[in-house]
Amino acid sequence: MVQGTGSNVGKSLIVAGLCRVFVRQGLAVRPFKPQNMSNNAAATADGGEIGRAQALQAMAANVPPSVHMNPVLLKPEADRQSQIIVQGRRFGRMRAREFGRRKAELLPRILESFGLIAREADLVIIEGAGSPAEVNLRAGDIANMGFAEAADVPVILAADIDRGGVIASLIGTHALVSDAERARIKAFLINKFRGEVSLFADGERLIAERTGWDSLGVVPYFDGAARLPAEDAVDIRETGSQRDRKAFKIVVPVISRIANFDDLDPLKLEPGVSIRFAEAGRPLPRDADLIFLPGSKSTIDDLAGIRREGWDIDIAAHVRSGGFVVGICGGYQMLGRTIADPDGLEGTPGVHPGLGLLDIETVLTGEKRVRPVSGIEIASEHPVSGYEIHLGRTSGVGTRRPWLTIEGEADGAISADGRIMGSYVHGLFQSDAFRRAFLTRLGASADETLDFGAAVEATLDQLADHLEAHLDIDRILAIARAG
């Protein structure tokens, strides 16, 4: 199990890279994360959903994603409330305090999933969440040491030197965990190092002396991380040079419950495209060619947030000046005339005005659709594939002019002038021929040679090479075998 001294220390990529390292050695490898918290989810073939990071790790292990790779997924809907997904299915909605009291009830389901995954594998690489030193959360823990003890697995500890305080974070973790937990941690690694690695040799020795844990090595910062799907909204990055006036500029309003923003990943790799994320408190840039409204875990609240920021006015001005707008999933719903929530699924029951850019209406329903899908874009007749994760059904005059045909049915809507487009399908832009046709139609230059799937695979191989060059891979495998 790879645990971390804190959140965002790079555990997800370390696990993905190790999955690729060991699968290249001929082992049957599976990733596993007992509990994740993310609105960036992936759909599995059996209609369930897991964290996007586990889907990437499954790709690194050359296996299809399974709901059992991430049996508990928390999808935040408000500051203190999340939707709980258990073994891929909606389990309920809980406030943070209630989940804290009840999370131990989920441990049998987690161990069941772990057993199913382990039966398929020579090696399971498990990702923790947050830090095992959060001793105030230790009672009933299912994400770190609580799981490690229940499953009786050894632990290696990852720390992020890029944020500073790495010596204190490792020695502090050693001081805070129990004697039994200290013994379960077999080694540590330093991640995201910038500069000359040898300059940290004294620090590495000091940590080993103070903790008694072996050092597995110091991993330099992996620049290729930007080419892989990000797990959390904090990881999304602007791409393209803002000085490049020839680049096609896509502007993304950063809504508070942004979800499944991996839709942007293929566009980030297009050299002729610049992506800029507009943070709260700032207007949307006037030089945008396309405004992209991403998915949302709380569409009505995020639509209200767009109005509070004045972004609805910016979007309307953008449309008047001839700009393009694309909405995916929750962003598609926002483009319509109304969003009705008769059962109060997102708060107080009622009907809420949309942005009015497409002649559609959405009704939020209790039935959640989660599935991989495929079809064609009607205009270009190019094949597309992706996935759906959403509540709600959309109808109205605008749907008579659909954007796509998905699984034999019309999907989405496109305005009469072709400048406003929306769909429920995430992952559309991973379809290379469609993406190229889409960008060309909007006046952007598209890279005719870019194969997105191959680019991700190549980056995973580069990540594995990177870890092999800087970590004691044999020692990691020996720890797993001894455990």
The 8 nearest C-alpha neighbors of each residue, nearest first, counted from 0:
[[1, 125, 154, 126, 124, 153, 2, 155],
 [2, 0, 126, 155, 154, 156, 125, 127],
 [1, 3, 127, 156, 157, 0, 126, 155],
 [4, 2, 157, 5, 156, 130, 158, 8],
 [3, 5, 130, 158, 168, 157, 169, 172],
 [6, 4, 130, 129, 3, 8, 7, 158],
 [5, 7, 129, 8, 130, 128, 3, 4],
 [6, 8, 9, 5, 10, 129, 159, 11],
 [9, 7, 159, 6, 10, 158, 5, 3],
 [8, 10, 7, 11, 12, 13, 190, 159],
 [11, 9, 13, 12, 8, 14, 126, 3],
 [12, 10, 14, 13, 9, 15, 52, 126],
 [11, 13, 15, 14, 10, 9, 16, 224],
 [12, 14, 10, 16, 15, 11, 17, 9],
 [13, 15, 17, 11, 12, 16, 18, 10],
 [16, 14, 56, 12, 18, 13, 17, 59],
 [15, 17, 463, 13, 19, 18, 462, 14],
 [16, 18, 20, 14, 19, 15, 13, 21],
 [19, 17, 60, 15, 16, 20, 21, 59],
 [18, 20, 59, 22, 16, 17, 60, 21],
 [21, 19, 17, 463, 23, 18, 22, 16],
 [20, 22, 24, 23, 18, 19, 26, 17],
 [21, 23, 26, 25, 19, 24, 20, 60],
 [24, 22, 21, 25, 20, 19, 26, 18],
 [25, 23, 21, 22, 26, 20, 19, 27],
 [24, 26, 22, 23, 27, 21, 28, 20],
 [27, 25, 22, 24, 28, 21, 121, 122],
 [26, 28, 120, 121, 22, 122, 25, 29],
 [29, 27, 122, 120, 123, 60, 26, 22],
 [28, 30, 123, 120, 60, 124, 122, 31],
 [31, 29, 124, 123, 125, 56, 68, 57],
 [30, 32, 68, 125, 69, 124, 126, 33],
 [31, 33, 69, 126, 125, 34, 68, 127],
 [34, 32, 69, 142, 70, 109, 71, 31],
 [35, 33, 71, 142, 32, 72, 69, 70],
 [34, 36, 72, 73, 37, 71, 50, 128],
 [37, 35, 73, 72, 74, 34, 38, 75],
 [36, 38, 39, 74, 73, 35, 231, 50],
 [39, 37, 258, 74, 40, 259, 75, 296],
 [38, 40, 259, 258, 37, 51, 50, 230],
 [39, 41, 50, 51, 49, 38, 259, 48],
 [40, 42, 51, 48, 49, 50, 54, 43],
 [43, 41, 48, 370, 47, 371, 369, 386],
 [42, 44, 47, 45, 46, 48, 64, 65],
 [43, 45, 46, 371, 370, 42, 47, 65],
 [46, 44, 43, 47, 370, 65, 66, 42],
 [45, 47, 370, 369, 44, 43, 42, 48],
 [48, 46, 87, 43, 42, 45, 88, 66],
 [47, 49, 42, 87, 41, 43, 66, 40],
 [50, 48, 41, 40, 69, 66, 87, 51],
 [49, 51, 40, 52, 53, 41, 39, 37],
 [50, 52, 40, 41, 54, 53, 39, 230],
 [53, 51, 55, 50, 54, 230, 56, 11],
 [54, 52, 56, 55, 51, 50, 57, 68],
 [53, 55, 57, 51, 64, 52, 56, 58],
 [56, 54, 58, 52, 53, 57, 59, 51],
 [55, 57, 15, 53, 59, 58, 54, 30],
 [58, 56, 60, 54, 59, 62, 55, 64],
 [57, 59, 61, 55, 56, 60, 62, 54],
 [58, 60, 56, 19, 57, 61, 15, 18],
 [59, 61, 57, 18, 58, 19, 62, 28],
 [62, 60, 58, 59, 57, 63, 22, 19],
 [61, 63, 57, 60, 58, 64, 29, 59],
 [64, 62, 57, 65, 58, 61, 54, 43],
 [65, 63, 54, 57, 43, 62, 66, 68],
 [66, 64, 67, 68, 43, 63, 44, 49],
 [65, 67, 87, 86, 68, 49, 69, 47],
 [66, 68, 112, 70, 65, 69, 86, 116],
 [67, 69, 31, 66, 65, 32, 30, 70],
 [70, 68, 32, 67, 33, 49, 71, 66],
 [69, 71, 86, 67, 85, 109, 33, 66],
 [72, 70, 34, 85, 84, 69, 33, 35],
 [71, 73, 35, 84, 36, 34, 83, 74],
 [72, 74, 36, 83, 81, 82, 35, 75],
 [73, 75, 38, 82, 81, 37, 36, 72],
 [76, 74, 81, 77, 80, 73, 82, 38],
 [75, 77, 81, 80, 297, 296, 74, 82],
 [78, 76, 80, 79, 75, 81, 297, 256],
 [77, 79, 80, 76, 75, 81, 95, 94],
 [78, 80, 95, 94, 77, 81, 75, 76],
 [81, 79, 94, 77, 93, 76, 95, 78],
 [82, 80, 75, 76, 74, 93, 92, 73],
 [81, 83, 92, 74, 73, 91, 75, 93],
 [84, 82, 73, 91, 90, 92, 72, 81],
 [83, 85, 89, 72, 88, 90, 71, 87],
 [86, 84, 71, 87, 70, 88, 90, 89],
 [87, 85, 70, 66, 88, 67, 71, 84],
 [86, 88, 47, 48, 66, 85, 84, 49],
 [89, 87, 84, 85, 86, 47, 90, 48],
 [88, 90, 84, 91, 83, 85, 87, 82],
 [91, 89, 84, 83, 85, 88, 92, 82],
 [92, 90, 83, 89, 82, 93, 84, 81],
 [91, 93, 82, 83, 81, 94, 80, 90],
 [94, 92, 80, 81, 98, 97, 95, 82],
 [93, 95, 80, 97, 79, 96, 98, 81],
 [96, 94, 98, 79, 97, 80, 99, 93],
 [95, 97, 99, 98, 94, 100, 93, 79],
 [98, 96, 100, 99, 94, 95, 93, 101],
 [97, 99, 101, 95, 100, 102, 96, 93],
 [98, 100, 96, 97, 101, 102, 95, 139],
 [101, 99, 97, 98, 102, 96, 103, 139],
 [102, 100, 98, 103, 104, 99, 97, 105],
 [101, 103, 104, 98, 105, 99, 100, 139],
 [102, 104, 139, 105, 106, 101, 141, 140],
 [105, 103, 102, 101, 106, 107, 108, 139],
 [104, 106, 103, 108, 102, 107, 109, 101],
 [105, 107, 109, 103, 108, 104, 110, 141],
 [108, 106, 110, 109, 105, 111, 104, 103],
 [109, 107, 111, 105, 106, 110, 112, 70],
 [110, 108, 106, 112, 111, 107, 70, 33],
 [109, 111, 113, 107, 112, 108, 114, 106],
 [110, 112, 108, 114, 109, 113, 107, 115],
 [113, 111, 67, 115, 109, 110, 114, 116],
 [112, 114, 110, 116, 111, 115, 117, 109],
 [113, 115, 117, 111, 112, 116, 110, 118],
 [116, 114, 112, 118, 113, 117, 111, 119],
 [115, 117, 113, 114, 118, 119, 112, 67],
 [118, 116, 114, 120, 119, 115, 113, 123],
 [117, 119, 115, 116, 120, 114, 121, 113],
 [120, 118, 117, 116, 115, 121, 27, 29],
 [121, 119, 27, 117, 122, 28, 118, 29],
 [120, 122, 27, 26, 28, 123, 119, 117],
 [121, 123, 28, 120, 27, 124, 29, 26],
 [124, 122, 29, 30, 28, 125, 117, 120],
 [125, 123, 30, 0, 31, 29, 122, 14],
 [126, 124, 0, 31, 32, 30, 1, 123],
 [127, 125, 32, 1, 0, 2, 31, 10],
 [126, 128, 2, 143, 142, 1, 32, 125],
 [129, 127, 142, 130, 143, 35, 126, 6],
 [128, 130, 6, 5, 3, 127, 131, 4],
 [129, 131, 5, 4, 132, 3, 133, 128],
 [130, 132, 133, 143, 144, 129, 134, 176],
 [131, 133, 172, 134, 130, 175, 176, 4],
 [134, 132, 135, 131, 136, 130, 137, 129],
 [133, 135, 137, 136, 132, 131, 175, 176],
 [134, 136, 133, 137, 138, 132, 140, 131],
 [137, 135, 134, 133, 138, 140, 139, 99],
 [136, 138, 134, 140, 135, 139, 133, 145],
 [139, 137, 140, 136, 135, 134, 145, 103],
 [138, 140, 103, 137, 141, 102, 145, 136],
 [141, 139, 145, 137, 138, 142, 136, 143],
 [140, 142, 146, 145, 143, 106, 139, 103],
 [141, 143, 34, 33, 128, 127, 140, 146],
 [144, 142, 127, 145, 146, 131, 141, 147],
 [143, 145, 147, 146, 148, 131, 142, 140],
 [146, 144, 140, 141, 148, 143, 147, 149],
 [145, 147, 141, 149, 144, 148, 143, 142],
 [148, 146, 144, 152, 150, 151, 145, 149],
 [149, 147, 151, 146, 145, 150, 144, 152],
 [148, 150, 146, 151, 147, 145, 110, 152],
 [149, 151, 147, 148, 152, 146, 110, 113],
 [152, 150, 148, 147, 149, 153, 482, 146],
 [151, 153, 147, 150, 482, 154, 0, 148],
 [154, 152, 482, 183, 0, 184, 185, 479],
 [155, 153, 184, 0, 1, 183, 185, 156],
 [154, 156, 186, 1, 187, 184, 185, 0],
 [155, 157, 187, 2, 3, 1, 188, 186],
 [156, 158, 3, 188, 187, 189, 2, 4],
 [159, 157, 189, 4, 190, 3, 8, 165],
 [158, 160, 8, 190, 161, 191, 189, 162],
 [161, 159, 165, 163, 162, 192, 191, 190],
 [162, 160, 159, 163, 191, 192, 193, 190],
 [161, 163, 160, 159, 164, 165, 8, 191],
 [164, 162, 160, 165, 161, 159, 166, 168],
 [165, 163, 167, 166, 168, 160, 162, 159],
 [164, 166, 168, 160, 167, 163, 158, 159],
 [167, 165, 169, 168, 164, 170, 206, 202],
 [166, 168, 170, 164, 171, 165, 169, 172],
 [167, 169, 165, 171, 166, 170, 172, 4],
 [170, 168, 172, 171, 166, 167, 165, 173],
 [171, 169, 173, 167, 172, 168, 166, 174],
 [170, 172, 174, 168, 173, 169, 167, 175],
 [171, 173, 169, 175, 132, 174, 170, 168],
 [174, 172, 170, 171, 175, 176, 210, 169],
 [173, 175, 171, 172, 176, 170, 177, 210],
 [176, 174, 172, 173, 132, 171, 177, 134],
 [177, 175, 132, 173, 180, 174, 172, 181],
 [176, 178, 180, 179, 181, 175, 174, 173],
 [177, 179, 181, 180, 182, 176, 183, 173],
 [180, 178, 182, 177, 181, 183, 176, 184],
 [179, 181, 183, 177, 182, 178, 176, 184],
 [182, 180, 178, 184, 183, 179, 177, 176],
 [181, 183, 179, 180, 184, 178, 185, 177],
 [182, 184, 180, 153, 181, 154, 185, 179],
 [185, 183, 154, 181, 182, 155, 186, 153],
 [184, 186, 155, 212, 154, 183, 213, 153],
 [185, 187, 213, 212, 155, 214, 184, 156],
 [188, 186, 156, 214, 155, 157, 215, 213],
 [187, 189, 157, 215, 216, 214, 217, 156],
 [188, 190, 217, 158, 218, 157, 159, 160],
 [189, 191, 218, 159, 192, 158, 217, 160],
 [192, 190, 220, 219, 161, 159, 218, 160],
 [193, 191, 219, 220, 190, 160, 218, 161],
 [194, 192, 219, 220, 191, 195, 161, 196],
 [193, 195, 196, 192, 219, 198, 220, 197],
 [194, 196, 197, 198, 193, 199, 192, 219],
 [197, 195, 198, 199, 194, 217, 192, 200],
 [196, 198, 199, 200, 195, 201, 194, 217],
 [199, 197, 196, 200, 195, 201, 194, 202],
 [198, 200, 202, 197, 201, 196, 203, 195],
 [201, 199, 203, 197, 202, 198, 204, 196],
 [202, 200, 204, 203, 199, 205, 198, 197],
 [203, 201, 205, 199, 204, 200, 206, 166],
 [202, 204, 200, 206, 201, 205, 199, 207],
 [205, 203, 207, 201, 202, 206, 208, 200],
 [204, 206, 202, 208, 207, 203, 209, 201],
 [205, 207, 209, 203, 208, 204, 210, 202],
 [206, 208, 204, 211, 212, 210, 205, 209],
 [209, 207, 205, 206, 211, 210, 204, 212],
 [208, 210, 206, 207, 211, 205, 170, 212],
 [211, 209, 212, 207, 208, 206, 173, 170],
 [210, 212, 207, 208, 209, 213, 206, 186],
 [213, 211, 186, 207, 210, 185, 214, 187],
 [214, 212, 186, 207, 187, 215, 211, 185],
 [215, 213, 187, 216, 186, 188, 207, 212],
 [214, 216, 188, 471, 470, 187, 213, 186],
 [217, 215, 470, 188, 214, 469, 218, 189],
 [216, 218, 189, 188, 190, 469, 219, 470],
 [217, 219, 190, 469, 191, 189, 192, 216],
 [220, 218, 192, 191, 193, 221, 217, 190],
 [219, 221, 191, 192, 193, 222, 218, 190],
 [222, 220, 223, 224, 219, 191, 462, 465],
 [221, 223, 224, 220, 225, 226, 219, 462],
 [222, 224, 225, 226, 221, 458, 227, 462],
 [223, 225, 226, 222, 227, 221, 12, 458],
 [224, 226, 223, 227, 222, 236, 228, 229],
 [227, 225, 224, 223, 228, 455, 458, 268],
 [226, 228, 224, 225, 229, 455, 223, 458],
 [229, 227, 261, 264, 230, 226, 55, 52],
 [230, 228, 234, 231, 227, 235, 261, 232],
 [231, 229, 52, 51, 39, 228, 234, 232],
 [232, 230, 233, 234, 229, 37, 39, 235],
 [231, 233, 234, 235, 230, 257, 229, 260],
 [232, 234, 231, 235, 236, 230, 229, 7],
 [235, 233, 232, 231, 229, 236, 230, 225],
 [236, 234, 232, 233, 229, 237, 231, 260],
 [237, 235, 234, 238, 225, 276, 275, 233],
 [236, 238, 275, 274, 276, 239, 235, 273],
 [239, 237, 274, 273, 267, 236, 240, 275],
 [238, 240, 273, 241, 272, 274, 237, 270],
 [239, 241, 242, 243, 273, 238, 246, 244],
 [240, 242, 243, 239, 273, 244, 246, 275],
 [241, 243, 240, 244, 239, 245, 246, 273],
 [244, 242, 240, 245, 241, 246, 239, 273],
 [243, 245, 246, 242, 241, 247, 240, 248],
 [244, 246, 243, 247, 271, 248, 242, 272],
 [247, 245, 271, 272, 244, 243, 273, 248],
 [246, 248, 272, 443, 273, 271, 288, 245],
 [249, 247, 273, 287, 288, 246, 274, 272],
 [248, 250, 274, 289, 290, 287, 288, 273],
 [251, 249, 290, 275, 276, 274, 287, 291],
 [250, 252, 276, 291, 277, 290, 253, 275],
 [253, 251, 277, 254, 276, 278, 250, 292],
 [254, 252, 278, 277, 251, 276, 255, 257],
 [253, 255, 257, 256, 301, 252, 304, 305],
 [254, 256, 257, 301, 253, 304, 295, 300],
 [257, 255, 295, 296, 254, 297, 258, 301],
 [256, 258, 295, 254, 255, 294, 296, 293],
 [259, 257, 38, 295, 294, 39, 260, 296],
 [260, 258, 39, 261, 294, 40, 38, 262],
 [259, 261, 262, 258, 263, 293, 39, 294],
 [262, 260, 263, 264, 259, 228, 426, 229],
 [263, 261, 426, 260, 264, 425, 428, 259],
 [262, 264, 261, 266, 265, 260, 267, 428],
 [263, 265, 261, 267, 266, 262, 228, 268],
 [266, 264, 267, 268, 429, 263, 428, 451],
 [265, 267, 263, 269, 268, 264, 272, 428],
 [268, 266, 264, 265, 269, 238, 263, 274],
 [267, 269, 266, 265, 270, 264, 226, 272],
 [268, 270, 266, 272, 271, 267, 446, 445],
 [271, 269, 272, 268, 446, 239, 445, 273],
 [270, 272, 246, 444, 269, 247, 445, 443],
 [271, 273, 247, 246, 269, 270, 248, 239],
 [272, 274, 239, 248, 238, 246, 247, 249],
 [275, 273, 249, 238, 237, 250, 248, 239],
 [274, 276, 250, 237, 251, 249, 277, 273],
 [277, 275, 251, 250, 252, 253, 278, 237],
 [276, 278, 252, 253, 251, 283, 275, 281],
 [279, 277, 253, 281, 276, 280, 252, 254],
 [280, 278, 281, 308, 277, 253, 254, 252],
 [279, 281, 278, 308, 282, 277, 309, 307],
 [280, 282, 279, 278, 283, 277, 308, 284],
 [283, 281, 284, 310, 280, 313, 277, 309],
 [282, 284, 277, 313, 285, 310, 281, 250],
 [285, 283, 286, 287, 282, 250, 277, 313],
 [286, 284, 287, 283, 317, 313, 282, 316],
 [285, 287, 284, 288, 248, 283, 317, 250],
 [288, 286, 248, 289, 285, 284, 249, 250],
 [287, 289, 248, 322, 249, 247, 323, 286],
 [290, 288, 323, 249, 324, 287, 322, 291],
 [291, 289, 324, 250, 249, 251, 323, 325],
 [290, 292, 325, 251, 324, 326, 250, 293],
 [291, 293, 326, 330, 325, 251, 327, 290],
 [294, 292, 330, 327, 326, 291, 260, 295],
 [293, 295, 329, 258, 328, 330, 327, 257],
 [294, 296, 257, 258, 329, 298, 256, 297],
 [295, 297, 256, 258, 76, 298, 257, 38],
 [298, 296, 295, 300, 299, 76, 301, 256],
 [297, 299, 301, 295, 329, 300, 302, 296],
 [298, 300, 302, 301, 297, 303, 345, 351],
 [301, 299, 303, 302, 297, 298, 304, 345],
 [300, 302, 304, 298, 303, 299, 254, 297],
 [303, 301, 305, 299, 304, 300, 298, 333],
 [302, 304, 300, 306, 301, 305, 307, 299],
 [305, 303, 301, 307, 302, 306, 300, 308],
 [306, 304, 302, 310, 308, 303, 307, 311],
 [307, 305, 309, 303, 304, 308, 311, 310],
 [306, 308, 304, 309, 305, 303, 310, 311],
 [307, 309, 305, 310, 306, 304, 280, 279],
 [310, 308, 306, 311, 307, 312, 305, 313],
 [309, 311, 313, 305, 312, 308, 306, 314],
 [312, 310, 314, 309, 313, 306, 305, 315],
 [311, 313, 315, 310, 314, 309, 316, 306],
 [312, 314, 310, 316, 311, 315, 317, 283],
 [315, 313, 317, 311, 312, 316, 310, 318],
 [314, 316, 312, 318, 317, 313, 311, 319],
 [317, 315, 319, 313, 318, 314, 312, 320],
 [316, 318, 314, 322, 320, 315, 319, 313],
 [317, 319, 322, 315, 321, 320, 316, 314],
 [320, 318, 316, 321, 317, 315, 322, 314],
 [319, 321, 317, 318, 322, 316, 315, 323],
 [320, 322, 318, 319, 317, 323, 418, 288],
 [323, 321, 318, 317, 288, 320, 289, 324],
 [322, 324, 289, 418, 419, 288, 290, 318],
 [325, 323, 290, 419, 289, 291, 420, 418],
 [324, 326, 420, 291, 421, 419, 292, 290],
 [327, 325, 331, 330, 292, 421, 291, 293],
 [326, 328, 330, 331, 422, 293, 423, 421],
 [327, 329, 423, 331, 294, 330, 422, 332],
 [330, 328, 294, 295, 332, 331, 298, 327],
 [329, 331, 326, 292, 327, 333, 293, 328],
 [332, 330, 326, 421, 327, 328, 329, 334],
 [331, 333, 329, 330, 334, 335, 361, 328],
 [334, 332, 330, 353, 331, 335, 354, 329],
 [335, 333, 354, 356, 331, 332, 357, 355],
 [336, 334, 359, 357, 355, 353, 333, 360],
 [335, 337, 355, 353, 360, 352, 359, 358],
 [338, 336, 352, 353, 360, 351, 335, 361],
 [339, 337, 361, 351, 350, 362, 360, 352],
 [340, 338, 350, 362, 349, 341, 351, 363],
 [339, 341, 363, 348, 349, 343, 342, 362],
 [340, 342, 348, 343, 349, 339, 363, 350],
 [343, 341, 344, 340, 348, 364, 363, 365],
 [342, 344, 348, 346, 347, 345, 340, 341],
 [345, 343, 342, 346, 340, 365, 363, 348],
 [346, 344, 343, 297, 347, 299, 340, 300],
 [345, 347, 343, 344, 348, 340, 342, 299],
 [346, 348, 343, 349, 345, 340, 344, 342],
 [349, 347, 343, 341, 340, 342, 346, 350],
 [348, 350, 340, 341, 339, 347, 351, 343],
 [349, 351, 339, 338, 340, 337, 352, 348],
 [350, 352, 338, 337, 339, 353, 349, 299],
 [353, 351, 337, 336, 338, 354, 350, 355],
 [354, 352, 336, 337, 333, 335, 355, 334],
 [353, 355, 334, 356, 335, 333, 336, 352],
 [356, 354, 336, 335, 353, 357, 334, 358],
 [355, 357, 334, 354, 335, 358, 419, 336],
 [358, 356, 335, 359, 355, 334, 397, 414],
 [357, 359, 397, 396, 335, 336, 395, 356],
 [360, 358, 395, 335, 397, 357, 394, 336],
 [361, 359, 337, 394, 393, 336, 335, 395],
 [362, 360, 393, 338, 392, 339, 332, 337],
 [361, 363, 339, 391, 392, 338, 340, 364],
 [364, 362, 391, 340, 390, 339, 361, 392],
 [365, 363, 391, 366, 390, 362, 392, 340],
 [366, 364, 367, 390, 363, 344, 391, 342],
 [365, 367, 364, 390, 368, 391, 363, 389],
 [368, 366, 390, 389, 365, 369, 388, 391],
 [367, 369, 389, 388, 390, 366, 387, 370],
 [370, 368, 388, 46, 387, 42, 47, 367],
 [369, 371, 46, 387, 386, 42, 372, 368],
 [370, 372, 386, 385, 42, 44, 387, 43],
 [373, 371, 386, 385, 384, 370, 406, 405],
 [372, 374, 384, 383, 405, 406, 385, 375],
 [373, 375, 405, 383, 404, 406, 382, 384],
 [376, 374, 382, 383, 381, 404, 380, 403],
 [375, 377, 403, 380, 381, 378, 379, 402],
 [376, 378, 380, 403, 379, 375, 402, 404],
 [379, 377, 376, 380, 402, 403, 381, 375],
 [378, 380, 381, 377, 376, 436, 433, 375],
 [381, 379, 377, 376, 375, 378, 382, 433],
 [382, 380, 379, 433, 375, 376, 432, 383],
 [383, 381, 375, 374, 376, 380, 433, 384],
 [384, 382, 375, 374, 430, 373, 427, 381],
 [385, 383, 373, 372, 427, 374, 430, 382],
 [384, 386, 426, 372, 425, 427, 371, 424],
 [385, 387, 371, 372, 425, 424, 370, 42],
 [386, 388, 424, 369, 370, 425, 389, 423],
 [389, 387, 369, 368, 386, 370, 42, 367],
 [390, 388, 368, 367, 387, 391, 369, 328],
 [391, 389, 367, 363, 364, 366, 368, 365],
 [392, 390, 363, 364, 362, 361, 389, 393],
 [391, 393, 362, 361, 363, 394, 390, 364],
 [392, 394, 361, 360, 362, 391, 359, 395],
 [393, 395, 360, 359, 398, 361, 392, 396],
 [396, 394, 359, 397, 398, 360, 358, 393],
 [395, 397, 398, 399, 358, 359, 394, 400],
 [398, 396, 358, 399, 359, 395, 400, 412],
 [397, 399, 412, 400, 401, 396, 395, 394],
 [400, 398, 397, 396, 401, 412, 395, 409],
 [399, 401, 398, 412, 397, 413, 402, 414],
 [402, 400, 412, 411, 398, 410, 403, 409],
 [401, 403, 412, 411, 413, 377, 410, 376],
 [404, 402, 376, 410, 377, 401, 375, 409],
 [403, 405, 409, 408, 375, 374, 410, 407],
 [406, 404, 374, 408, 407, 373, 410, 403],
 [405, 407, 408, 374, 373, 372, 404, 409],
 [406, 408, 405, 404, 409, 374, 373, 375],
 [409, 407, 405, 404, 406, 410, 403, 374],
 [408, 410, 404, 401, 403, 405, 411, 407],
 [411, 409, 403, 401, 404, 405, 422, 402],
 [410, 412, 422, 401, 421, 402, 398, 403],
 [411, 413, 401, 398, 402, 421, 400, 397],
 [412, 414, 420, 402, 419, 417, 401, 400],
 [413, 415, 417, 419, 416, 418, 357, 420],
 [414, 416, 417, 413, 418, 400, 419, 397],
 [415, 417, 414, 418, 419, 413, 321, 323],
 [418, 416, 414, 415, 419, 413, 420, 323],
 [417, 419, 323, 416, 414, 324, 420, 322],
 [420, 418, 324, 414, 413, 417, 323, 325],
 [421, 419, 413, 325, 412, 324, 326, 418],
 [420, 422, 331, 326, 411, 412, 325, 327],
 [421, 423, 411, 327, 424, 331, 328, 410],
 [422, 424, 328, 327, 387, 411, 425, 331],
 [425, 423, 387, 422, 386, 385, 427, 426],
 [424, 426, 386, 385, 427, 262, 387, 423],
 [425, 427, 385, 262, 428, 429, 386, 424],
 [428, 426, 429, 385, 425, 384, 383, 430],
 [427, 429, 434, 430, 426, 265, 262, 431],
 [428, 430, 427, 265, 426, 431, 451, 434],
 [431, 429, 428, 383, 433, 432, 427, 434],
 [430, 432, 434, 433, 429, 435, 450, 451],
 [433, 431, 435, 434, 430, 436, 381, 382],
 [434, 432, 436, 381, 435, 431, 430, 437],
 [435, 433, 437, 431, 428, 436, 432, 430],
 [434, 436, 432, 438, 445, 437, 433, 439],
 [437, 435, 433, 439, 434, 438, 440, 432],
 [438, 436, 434, 440, 435, 439, 433, 441],
 [439, 437, 443, 441, 435, 440, 436, 434],
 [440, 438, 442, 436, 443, 441, 437, 444],
 [439, 441, 437, 438, 442, 436, 443, 435],
 [442, 440, 438, 439, 443, 437, 323, 418],
 [441, 443, 439, 440, 438, 444, 247, 437],
 [444, 442, 438, 439, 247, 441, 445, 271],
 [443, 445, 271, 439, 438, 442, 446, 247],
 [446, 444, 435, 447, 438, 443, 271, 439],
 [445, 447, 448, 449, 269, 444, 270, 435],
 [448, 446, 449, 445, 435, 450, 432, 431],
 [447, 449, 446, 450, 445, 431, 451, 435],
 [450, 448, 446, 447, 451, 431, 269, 454],
 [451, 449, 453, 452, 454, 431, 448, 429],
 [450, 452, 454, 453, 449, 429, 265, 455],
 [453, 451, 455, 454, 450, 456, 429, 457],
 [452, 454, 456, 450, 451, 455, 457, 449],
 [453, 455, 451, 457, 452, 456, 450, 458],
 [456, 454, 458, 452, 457, 453, 459, 227],
 [457, 455, 453, 459, 458, 454, 452, 460],
 [456, 458, 460, 454, 455, 459, 453, 461],
 [459, 457, 461, 455, 460, 456, 462, 454],
 [460, 458, 462, 456, 461, 457, 463, 455],
 [459, 461, 463, 457, 458, 462, 464, 456],
 [460, 462, 458, 464, 459, 463, 465, 457],
 [463, 461, 465, 459, 460, 464, 16, 458],
 [462, 464, 16, 460, 20, 466, 465, 461],
 [465, 463, 461, 467, 462, 466, 468, 460],
 [466, 464, 462, 468, 463, 467, 461, 469],
 [467, 465, 463, 469, 468, 470, 464, 462],
 [466, 468, 464, 465, 469, 470, 463, 472],
 [467, 469, 465, 466, 464, 470, 471, 463],
 [468, 470, 466, 218, 467, 216, 217, 465],
 [471, 469, 216, 215, 466, 472, 467, 468],
 [470, 472, 215, 474, 473, 216, 475, 469],
 [471, 473, 475, 474, 470, 467, 476, 466],
 [474, 472, 476, 475, 471, 477, 478, 470],
 [473, 475, 477, 471, 472, 476, 478, 215],
 [476, 474, 472, 478, 477, 473, 479, 471],
 [475, 477, 479, 473, 478, 474, 480, 472],
 [476, 478, 474, 480, 479, 475, 481, 473],
 [479, 477, 475, 481, 476, 480, 482, 474],
 [480, 478, 476, 482, 477, 481, 475, 153],
 [481, 479, 477, 482, 478, 476, 122, 475],
 [482, 480, 478, 479, 477, 153, 476, 152],
 [481, 479, 153, 480, 152, 478, 151, 477]]
